[in-house]
């Protein structure tokens, strides 16, 4: 009788039961997602900090353009200057001025990270790194360190295994900073011969090519501008879609446009941290590693977990433990000198 009543009510009772079944199945699926260790969420535009890369040959106006864009973003500006004092040349460019941190050799990734943290602690809102290329090709930079380690050990591949995590740590510092980041890079320069349509004569023109930095660095930034010797910019990569297909001269309005896009989303969710159990397990794995291979694997697992959660405190602890264990392991296998 109740069954018949369910049919006679236009299907409402069946609809309710089917809805409850669907809700149960949905909740069960969500529980399975959590149990599997993955987080799945609806794509949402969130407020963010700028990650802008700029490359160009000498004379293309990288420093000048970076300062104008930073001025458009507003707030206090700090510059990490590796270009032998060039950061002070534009002291009168912005009405509010800016601060300069002079970075001298060695240009190791660790020193760049310290400089970034120093400006963060000083309360700046935008950090200009002028230039990031020194972290790769400068004295004490990644290429210099790799060469020296390879010369000492005779193993180029092993040298890269030591240098690459240092480079990756710098990239993470750029991405995780609470400040806007504008990083300039030198570009490899080439001269091309072209015909001038007005005069019919051949002219030589200077062009900038790939940035002087590790291959693929462009992909780490939200937007990447390539500048030419006429101070004009082209967006080689642009997730904002503000500058697609345009050639323009960067100015304060460029900063205003970028800031409006960055502020157009919702606030980012509260960052999570590694659980105490995860943290202890990762620390123990690093401290108990008996070979460099074991250490590399243990640190990689902990690094990925801490980075996925944006847990900078755990990342710093794991990095310090890794460096301590690495030094101890290398000391145990220090090659014995051979008499001449």
C-alpha positions in Angstrom: 0.0 0.0 0.0 2.8 2.4 0.9 4.5 1.5 -2.4 1.4 2.4 -4.3 1.2 5.7 -2.4 4.7 6.4 -3.4 3.7 6.0 -7.1 0.5 8.1 -6.7 2.3 11.2 -5.3 3.8 12.1 -8.6 7.1 10.4 -7.8 8.1 12.8 -5.0 8.8 10.0 -2.5 11.0 8.3 -5.0 12.7 11.6 -5.8 13.6 12.1 -2.1 15.0 8.6 -1.8 17.0 8.9 -5.0 18.3 12.3 -3.8 19.4 10.8 -0.4 21.1 8.0 -2.3 22.9 10.5 -4.6 24.0 12.6 -1.5 25.3 9.4 0.2 27.3 8.4 -2.9 28.7 11.9 -3.3 29.8 12.1 0.3 31.4 8.6 0.0 33.3 9.8 -3.1 34.5 12.9 -1.2 35.7 10.7 1.7 37.6 8.5 -0.8 39.3 11.5 -2.3 40.5 12.6 1.1 41.7 9.1 2.0 43.6 8.9 -1.3 45.6 11.9 -0.2 44.5 14.3 -2.9 42.8 17.6 -2.7 40.3 18.4 -5.4 38.7 21.8 -5.5 36.8 24.0 -7.9 39.1 26.4 -9.9 38.9 29.8 -8.3 40.6 33.1 -9.2 42.5 34.2 -6.1 44.2 37.4 -5.1 47.9 36.9 -5.7 51.3 38.6 -5.6 53.1 39.5 -8.8 55.8 37.2 -10.2 57.2 39.1 -13.2 60.3 38.2 -15.1 62.0 40.6 -17.6 64.9 39.9 -19.9 66.7 42.1 -22.5 70.1 42.9 -23.8 72.3 45.7 -22.4 70.6 49.1 -22.8 67.1 47.7 -23.1 65.9 49.5 -20.0 65.3 46.6 -17.6 66.1 48.4 -14.4 64.2 51.6 -15.5 61.1 49.5 -16.6 61.1 47.4 -13.4 61.1 50.6 -11.3 58.2 52.1 -13.2 56.1 49.0 -13.0 56.9 48.7 -9.2 55.9 52.3 -8.8 52.5 51.4 -10.4 52.0 48.6 -8.0 52.4 51.0 -5.1 53.8 50.6 -1.6 57.4 50.4 -0.5 60.0 49.2 -3.0 63.2 47.4 -2.3 65.9 46.5 -4.9 68.5 43.8 -4.8 71.3 45.3 -6.9 74.0 43.1 -8.3 74.9 45.5 -11.1 77.6 47.4 -9.3 75.5 50.3 -8.0 73.2 50.8 -11.0 70.3 50.7 -8.7 71.1 54.1 -7.3 71.2 55.8 -10.8 67.4 56.2 -10.9 67.0 57.6 -7.3 64.9 60.5 -8.6 62.7 58.4 -10.9 59.9 57.7 -8.3 58.4 60.4 -6.0 58.3 57.9 -3.1 61.9 56.6 -3.7 63.0 53.1 -3.1 65.5 51.2 -1.0 68.6 49.4 -2.4 70.3 46.3 -1.0 73.7 46.0 -2.6 74.5 42.3 -3.2 78.2 41.5 -3.7 79.9 38.2 -4.6 79.5 35.3 -4.0 76.2 35.4 -5.9 75.1 32.0 -4.6 71.4 31.1 -4.5 71.6 31.1 -0.7 72.8 34.7 -0.6 69.9 35.7 -2.9 67.5 34.0 -0.5 69.0 35.8 2.4 68.6 39.1 0.6 65.0 38.4 -0.2 64.2 37.6 3.4 66.1 40.7 4.6 63.8 43.0 2.4 60.7 41.1 3.5 61.7 41.6 7.1 62.3 45.3 6.3 58.6 45.7 5.3 58.8 46.3 1.6 55.9 45.4 -0.6 57.7 44.9 -3.9 61.2 43.4 -4.4 63.1 44.0 -7.6 65.9 41.6 -8.2 68.4 43.3 -10.6 69.6 41.0 -11.8 68.8 37.3 -11.3 71.3 36.3 -13.9 74.2 36.5 -11.5 72.7 33.6 -9.5 73.4 31.5 -12.5 76.5 32.8 -14.2 78.1 35.2 -11.7 81.0 34.5 -9.3 79.7 31.9 -6.8 76.6 31.3 -8.9 75.3 27.9 -9.8 77.5 27.4 -12.9 80.6 28.5 -11.0 79.8 26.2 -8.1 79.0 23.3 -10.4 82.3 23.7 -12.2 84.3 23.8 -9.0 82.6 20.8 -7.5 83.1 18.8 -10.8 86.8 19.7 -10.9 87.2 18.5 -7.3 85.2 15.3 -7.6 85.7 14.5 -11.3 82.0 13.8 -11.5 79.9 16.4 -13.4 76.6 14.6 -12.8 77.2 14.5 -9.0 78.0 18.2 -9.0 74.7 19.0 -10.6 73.0 16.9 -7.9 74.4 19.3 -5.3 73.8 22.5 -7.2 70.3 21.8 -8.5 68.6 21.8 -5.1 70.2 25.1 -4.3 68.8 26.6 -7.5 65.4 25.1 -6.8 65.4 26.6 -3.3 65.9 30.1 -4.8 63.0 29.5 -7.2 60.9 28.5 -4.3 61.9 31.6 -2.4 60.7 33.7 -5.3 57.4 31.9 -5.6 56.7 31.8 -1.9 57.6 35.4 -1.0 54.8 37.5 0.5 56.0 40.4 -1.6 55.6 41.2 -5.3 58.7 40.0 -7.2 60.1 41.6 -10.3 63.3 39.8 -11.5 65.4 41.2 -14.4 67.7 39.0 -16.4 70.3 39.7 -19.0 69.6 38.3 -22.4 72.2 36.6 -24.7 72.9 39.2 -27.4 73.2 38.6 -31.1 73.7 40.9 -34.0 71.7 40.5 -37.3 72.1 42.1 -40.6 69.0 43.4 -42.2 68.0 45.6 -45.2 66.6 49.0 -44.4 63.4 49.4 -46.5 63.7 53.2 -46.5 67.3 53.5 -47.7 67.9 50.0 -49.3 71.1 49.7 -47.3 72.1 46.9 -45.0 72.1 47.7 -41.3 73.3 45.8 -38.3 70.8 45.4 -35.4 71.3 44.1 -31.9 68.8 41.6 -30.7 68.2 39.9 -27.4 67.7 36.1 -27.2 67.1 33.7 -24.3 67.6 35.0 -20.8 70.9 34.3 -19.1 69.5 31.9 -16.5 68.8 28.2 -16.3 66.6 27.0 -19.2 62.9 27.2 -18.5 63.1 30.0 -15.9 60.4 31.8 -17.8 57.8 29.2 -16.8 58.2 30.0 -13.1 56.7 33.5 -13.6 53.2 34.7 -14.0 54.2 37.0 -16.8 57.5 37.4 -18.7 58.5 40.5 -20.7 61.2 40.5 -23.3 62.6 44.0 -23.9 64.5 45.2 -27.0 67.0 48.0 -27.4 64.2 50.5 -28.1 62.8 49.8 -24.6 59.8 48.1 -26.0 58.3 45.0 -24.4 56.7 41.9 -25.7 55.0 39.4 -23.4 56.7 36.0 -24.1 54.4 34.5 -21.5 51.4 36.1 -19.9 48.9 34.3 -17.7 47.1 37.5 -17.0 46.2 37.8 -20.8 46.6 41.6 -20.4 49.4 41.9 -22.9 48.9 39.1 -25.4 50.1 40.1 -28.9 51.0 43.7 -27.9 54.2 45.6 -28.1 54.4 48.4 -25.6 56.7 50.5 -23.5 56.5 49.5 -19.8 55.4 52.3 -17.4 53.5 52.9 -14.2 50.2 52.2 -16.0 51.6 48.7 -16.6 51.9 48.3 -12.9 48.4 49.6 -12.4 47.0 47.0 -14.9 48.9 44.2 -13.2 47.7 45.2 -9.7 44.1 45.3 -10.8 44.3 41.8 -12.2 46.1 40.5 -9.1 43.5 42.0 -6.7 40.5 40.8 -8.8 40.2 37.4 -7.1 39.2 36.1 -3.7 41.5 35.8 -0.7 43.7 32.7 -0.7 42.8 30.0 1.8 44.7 29.7 5.1 47.9 27.9 4.5 48.3 24.4 6.1 51.3 22.9 7.8 52.8 19.5 7.9 51.5 17.3 10.7 53.8 16.6 13.6 54.0 12.9 12.5 54.9 13.9 8.9 57.5 16.3 10.1 59.2 13.8 12.5 59.2 11.1 9.9 60.8 13.4 7.3 63.4 14.6 9.8 64.3 11.0 10.9 64.6 9.9 7.3 67.1 12.7 6.5 69.0 12.2 9.8 69.4 8.5 9.3 70.4 8.5 5.6 73.6 6.5 5.1 74.4 7.6 1.6 74.0 10.7 -0.5 71.4 8.8 -2.6 69.4 8.0 0.4 69.7 11.6 1.6 68.6 12.9 -1.8 65.5 10.7 -1.8 64.6 11.4 1.8 64.9 15.2 1.4 63.0 15.2 -1.9 60.0 13.5 -0.2 60.0 16.0 2.7 60.6 18.9 0.4 57.6 18.1 -1.8 55.4 17.6 1.2 56.4 20.9 2.8 56.2 22.8 -0.5 52.8 21.4 -1.3 51.5 22.8 2.0 53.5 26.1 1.7 55.0 25.2 5.1 58.1 27.4 5.0 59.0 26.6 8.6 59.2 22.9 8.0 61.0 23.5 4.7 63.7 25.5 6.5 64.1 22.8 9.2 64.4 20.0 6.6 66.9 22.0 4.5 69.1 22.7 7.6 69.0 18.9 8.5 69.8 18.0 4.9 72.8 20.3 4.8 74.1 19.0 8.1 73.8 15.4 7.1 75.3 16.0 3.7 78.4 17.6 5.2 78.7 14.7 7.6 78.4 12.1 4.9 80.9 13.9 2.6 83.4 14.1 5.5 83.1 10.3 6.0 84.1 9.7 2.4 86.7 12.5 1.9 89.2 11.2 -0.7 92.7 10.5 0.7 95.4 12.6 -1.0 97.8 10.8 -3.3 101.4 11.6 -2.9 103.1 13.0 -6.0 
